Amino acid sequence: MTFPTTQNTTRRQLLKSTACGFGYMAMAGLASEAAAATQSALAEKQPHHAPRAKRVIFVFMQGGPSQVDTYDPKPRLDKDDGKAIEFDVARTRMVSAEKLMKSPWKFRRYGECGQPVSELFPHMAKHVDDYCVIRSMHTEGVAHGPATLFLHTGATNLIRPAVGSWITYGLGTENQNLPGFVTVNPPASKGGPRNYANAFLPTMYQGTAIGRAGVPVTQAQFRHVANARLSTEVQKNQIDFLQSLNREQLRRAAGDDELEATIESFELAWRMQSNAPGLTDLSGESKATLQMYGIGQKETDDFGRQCLMARRMAEAGVRYVQINYSDNAATPRWDQHSNLKKHEEHALATDLPVAGLLTDLKARGLLEDTLVWWGGEFGRTPYGQNNDGRDHNPKGFTVWLAGGGVRPGMAYGETDEFGYKAVRNKVHMHDLHATIMHLMGLDHERLTYRYAGRDFRLTDVHGQVVHDIIA
């Protein structure tokens, strides 16, 4: 390119006087490149096949709710309460005689499907026609840490990407102004950040954590997304300049995953400033909606807020939302090795909010393409522990799925007559992961990422889609 000159203006003088202009054009171009890179990485991607669900809400019940006290009644426990029966105990890997313990709660049949639900969940029971109860789950890991990691990542000890990271990697985000994967009030223990980590996937697919377990969910906010001191124009100039420097550094580094992810996170953070904070602001919700979730009631207020946030995030286009009924205590919630009656406290805190979530999603037409997954990392034993508690049980337990193409109003699979082992139509956690991905339009065998010389996937070399539960 040549520039015109006059007797009074030399080429050198012209370039010198317009240098700032060229610099501005370069910065603007680099900032546009940064935005384009983020858009291309997080933009919606084509699924492998027609999806039944567009997004997932995972309602995590940390600690392991007891299947024989919630969704899997066993008359044999009532009949032989206190009788010693030999079990191959998962924790000790030895056969020993253990005393059966009947459920302290009664079951009733609900809905047109007539599925039994215990009196612990009177509100969720009203929605039994909307969800599919899987009674034949089994998993890896008998302790909370390994089992929780396996639930979230498909591995008990290796650092692997979380389910939400895989789904966001495979499908991108529905809303470019919001994270694709959010976890609300996650616990710091039992795997901690690894439960929502990207591991070896690009860093942009890591889950965004808001709040933390043990702290009221009213404090769960997107942090550092507003600047009250500077105008939007000044902030935009700052981010453009910063990104231009970052892009030049990235160019000189000839590619750097962490640096590129940082650049993209800055772009996302900039767009989030005017979008994300509103997701956690419930002040605009009607009184009737708040009451539906149990917000304002002492027992249900905290988890009710999580459930309502989940609906708002799903509605806004967050691809994978996890809400956590958990804390950071040494003994997780639902982990009643003694005092099984404490299940009543946890049921009271979660039953109405989860029922409210289902009601709200259905009323808004969102349940049809939103997959709701409820469950813990494992179940509990049908025999007693410490007289009035139950031990961990990865051999047979219950979860349920609602919406998103799942057959509603059905119970799938069976445990044995004691509720100890899955025996019919068994569903391993790998199978559940494969099925969730299938419903999202992803083939779990094709969604891979090459790392350390091999192709990895969420289900490793395992997993079968459970087609029988798909509508």
Long-range contacts (C-beta under 8 A, 24 or more apart in sequence): 26-244, 27-240, 27-241, 27-243, 27-244, 28-240, 30-243, 30-244, 30-247, 30-248, 31-239, 31-240, 31-243, 31-244, 31-247, 33-247, 34-243, 34-246, 34-247, 34-263, 34-264, 34-266, 34-267, 35-267, 37-260, 37-263, 37-264, 38-176, 38-204, 38-263, 38-264, 38-267, 38-268, 39-176, 41-172, 41-202, 41-204, 41-264, 42-168, 42-172, 42-173, 42-176, 42-180, 42-204, 42-264, 42-268, 43-172, 43-173, 43-176, 44-171, 44-172, 44-173, 44-174, 45-170, 45-171, 45-172, 47-170, 47-171, 47-440, 47-441, 47-442, 48-441, 48-442, 48-443, 48-446, 48-447, 49-441, 49-443, 50-441, 51-369, 51-405, 51-439, 51-440, 51-441, 51-442, 52-369, 52-371, 52-404, 52-405, 52-406, 52-439, 52-440, 52-441, 52-470, 52-471, 53-369, 53-370, 53-371, 53-403, 53-404, 53-405, 53-439, 53-440, 54-174, 54-319, 54-369, 54-370, 54-440, 55-174, 55-314, 55-317, 55-318, 55-319, 55-320, 55-321, 55-369, 55-370, 55-371, 56-163, 56-164, 56-167, 56-319, 56-320, 56-321, 56-370, 56-371, 56-372, 56-373, 56-404, 56-436, 56-440, 57-310, 57-311, 57-314, 57-321, 57-322, 57-323, 57-357, 57-370, 57-371, 57-372, 57-373, 58-163, 58-164, 58-320, 58-321, 58-322, 58-323, 58-373, 59-307, 59-310, 59-323, 59-325, 59-350, 59-354, 59-357, 59-372, 59-373, 59-374, 59-375, 60-151, 60-322, 60-323, 60-324, 60-325, 60-326, 60-375, 60-376, 61-325, 61-333, 61-334, 61-346, 61-350, 61-374, 61-375, 61-376, 62-144, 62-148, 62-187, 62-190, 62-324, 62-325, 62-326, 62-327, 62-332, 62-333, 62-334, 62-335, 62-376, 62-377, 63-144, 63-326, 63-331, 63-332, 63-333, 63-334, 63-335, 63-376, 63-377, 64-144, 64-147, 64-332, 64-334, 64-335, 64-376, 64-377, 64-378, 64-379, 64-380, 64-392, 64-393, 64-397, 65-334, 65-343, 65-346, 65-375, 65-376, 65-379, 65-380, 65-398, 66-103, 66-334, 66-336, 66-340, 66-343, 66-379, 66-380, 66-390, 67-135, 67-379, 67-380, 67-393, 67-396, 67-397, 67-398, 67-415, 67-419, 68-103, 68-379, 68-380, 68-382, 68-418, 68-419, 69-103, 69-104, 69-105, 69-118, 69-120, 69-340, 69-343, 69-380, 70-117, 70-118, 70-120, 70-121, 70-398, 71-115, 71-116, 71-117, 71-118, 71-133, 71-135, 71-398, 71-400, 71-411, 72-135, 72-398, 72-415, 72-419, 73-103, 73-107, 73-116, 73-118, 74-103, 74-382, 74-415, 74-417, 74-418, 74-419, 76-100, 76-417, 76-418, 77-101, 77-102, 77-103, 77-382, 77-418, 77-419, 78-102, 78-103, 85-383, 85-418, 87-381, 87-383, 87-420, 89-391, 90-142, 90-392, 90-393, 90-394, 90-395, 91-142, 91-391, 91-392, 98-381, 98-383, 98-384, 99-383, 99-384, 100-382, 100-383, 100-384, 100-418, 101-340, 101-382, 101-383, 101-384, 101-388, 101-390, 104-340, 104-341, 111-409, 112-409, 113-408, 113-409, 113-410, 115-409, 115-410, 115-411, 120-343, 120-344, 120-347, 120-351, 121-347, 121-351, 122-351, 123-351, 123-352, 123-354, 123-355, 123-356, 124-351, 124-354, 124-355, 124-358, 126-355, 127-355, 127-358, 127-359, 127-402, 128-409, 129-408, 129-409, 130-358, 130-362, 130-367, 130-402, 130-403, 130-408, 130-409, 131-358, 131-372, 131-374, 131-400, 131-401, 131-402, 131-406, 131-408, 131-409, 132-400, 132-401, 132-402, 132-406, 132-407, 132-408, 132-409, 132-410, 132-411, 132-412, 132-469, 133-398, 133-399, 133-400, 133-410, 133-411, 133-412, 134-398, 134-399, 134-400, 134-401, 134-411, 134-412, 134-413, 134-427, 134-432, 134-466, 134-469, 135-396, 135-398, 135-411, 135-412, 135-413, 135-414, 135-415, 135-422, 136-396, 136-412, 136-413, 136-414, 136-415, 136-422, 136-423, 136-424, 136-425, 136-426, 136-427, 137-375, 137-379, 137-396, 137-397, 137-398, 137-399, 137-413, 137-422, 137-427, 137-428, 137-429, 137-432, 138-394, 138-395, 138-396, 138-397, 138-421, 138-422, 138-426, 138-427, 138-428, 138-429, 139-377, 139-378, 139-394, 139-397, 139-428, 139-429, 140-394, 140-429, 141-377, 141-378, 141-394, 142-378, 142-392, 142-394, 143-392, 144-190, 144-332, 144-335, 144-377, 144-392, 145-189, 145-190, 145-191, 147-377, 147-378, 147-392, 147-394, 148-190, 148-191, 148-195, 148-377, 149-190, 149-191, 149-194, 149-195, 150-377, 150-429, 151-376, 151-377, 151-429, 152-191, 152-194, 152-195, 152-196, 153-191, 153-194, 153-195, 153-197, 153-199, 153-458, 154-429, 154-430, 154-433, 154-458, 154-459, 154-460, 155-460, 159-194, 159-197, 159-199, 159-200, 160-199, 160-456, 160-458, 161-197, 161-198, 161-199, 161-200, 161-201, 161-205, 161-449, 161-458, 162-194, 162-195, 162-196, 162-197, 162-198, 162-199, 162-207, 163-320, 163-433, 163-436, 163-458, 164-196, 164-207, 164-319, 164-320, 164-322, 165-196, 165-197, 165-198, 165-199, 165-201, 165-205, 165-206, 165-207, 166-201, 166-437, 166-447, 166-457, 166-458, 167-319, 167-320, 167-437, 167-440, 167-442, 168-205, 168-319, 168-320, 169-201, 169-202, 169-205, 169-447, 169-449, 170-437, 170-440, 170-442, 170-447, 171-319, 171-440, 171-441, 171-442, 172-319, 173-317, 173-318, 173-319, 174-317, 174-318, 174-319, 175-275, 175-316, 175-317, 175-318, 176-271, 177-271, 177-272, 177-274, 177-275, 177-276, 178-272, 178-275, 178-276, 178-279, 178-313, 178-316, 178-317, 178-318, 179-207, 179-208, 179-268, 179-272, 179-276, 179-318, 180-205, 180-318, 180-319, 180-320, 181-205, 181-206, 181-207, 181-208, 181-318, 181-319, 181-320, 182-207, 182-208, 182-209, 182-210, 182-313, 182-318, 182-320, 182-321, 182-322, 183-207, 183-208, 183-209, 183-210, 183-321, 183-322, 183-323, 183-324, 184-209, 184-210, 184-211, 184-217, 184-220, 184-306, 184-309, 184-310, 184-321, 184-322, 184-323, 184-324, 185-210, 185-211, 185-212, 185-213, 185-215, 185-217, 185-220, 185-306, 185-323, 185-324, 185-326, 186-211, 186-212, 186-213, 186-322, 186-324, 186-326, 187-212, 187-213, 187-214, 187-324, 187-326, 187-327, 187-328, 187-332, 188-212, 188-213, 188-328, 189-328, 190-332, 196-322, 200-449, 200-451, 200-452, 200-456, 201-449, 202-257, 202-260, 202-261, 203-257, 203-258, 203-261, 203-262, 203-265, 204-261, 204-264, 204-265, 204-268, 207-320, 207-322, 210-280, 212-328, 213-324, 213-326, 213-327, 213-328, 214-327, 214-328, 214-329, 216-302, 217-302, 217-303, 217-305, 217-306, 217-309, 218-305, 220-280, 220-305, 220-306, 220-309, 221-277, 221-280, 222-272, 222-276, 222-277, 222-279, 222-280, 224-269, 225-269, 225-272, 225-273, 225-276, 225-277, 226-273, 226-277, 227-273, 235-270, 236-270, 239-266, 239-267, 239-270, 242-266, 243-267, 275-316, 279-309, 279-312, 279-313, 279-316, 279-318, 280-309, 280-312, 282-308, 282-309, 282-312, 289-360, 292-356, 292-359, 292-360, 293-352, 293-353, 293-356, 293-357, 293-360, 294-352, 294-353, 294-356, 297-352, 299-348, 299-349, 300-348, 300-349, 300-350, 300-352, 300-353, 302-349, 303-349, 303-350, 303-353, 304-352, 304-353, 304-356, 306-353, 307-353, 307-354, 307-356, 307-357, 308-353, 308-356, 308-357, 308-360, 310-357, 311-357, 311-360, 311-361, 311-364, 311-366, 314-361, 314-366, 314-370, 315-364, 315-366, 325-349, 325-350, 334-376, 335-392, 336-380, 336-389, 336-390, 337-385, 337-386, 337-389, 337-390, 337-391, 338-385, 338-386, 338-387, 338-388, 338-389, 339-388, 339-389, 340-388, 340-389, 340-390, 341-388, 358-402, 361-403, 366-403, 367-402, 367-403, 367-404, 368-403, 368-404, 369-403, 369-404, 370-403, 370-404, 371-401, 371-402, 371-403, 371-404, 371-405, 371-406, 371-436, 371-439, 371-440, 372-401, 372-402, 372-403, 372-404, 373-399, 373-400, 373-401, 373-436, 374-399, 374-400, 374-401, 374-402, 375-399, 375-400, 381-420, 382-418, 382-419, 382-420, 383-418, 393-420, 395-420, 395-421, 395-422, 396-420, 396-421, 396-422, 396-423, 399-432, 401-436, 401-469, 404-439, 404-440, 405-439, 405-470, 405-471, 406-439, 406-469, 406-470, 406-471, 407-468, 407-469, 407-470, 407-471, 408-471, 410-469, 412-466, 412-468, 412-469, 425-466, 425-468, 427-466, 428-462, 428-463, 430-459, 430-460, 430-462, 430-463, 430-464, 431-463, 431-464, 431-465, 431-466, 432-466, 433-458, 433-459, 433-463, 434-459, 434-463, 434-464, 434-465, 434-466, 435-465, 435-466, 435-469, 435-470, 438-465, 438-470, 439-470
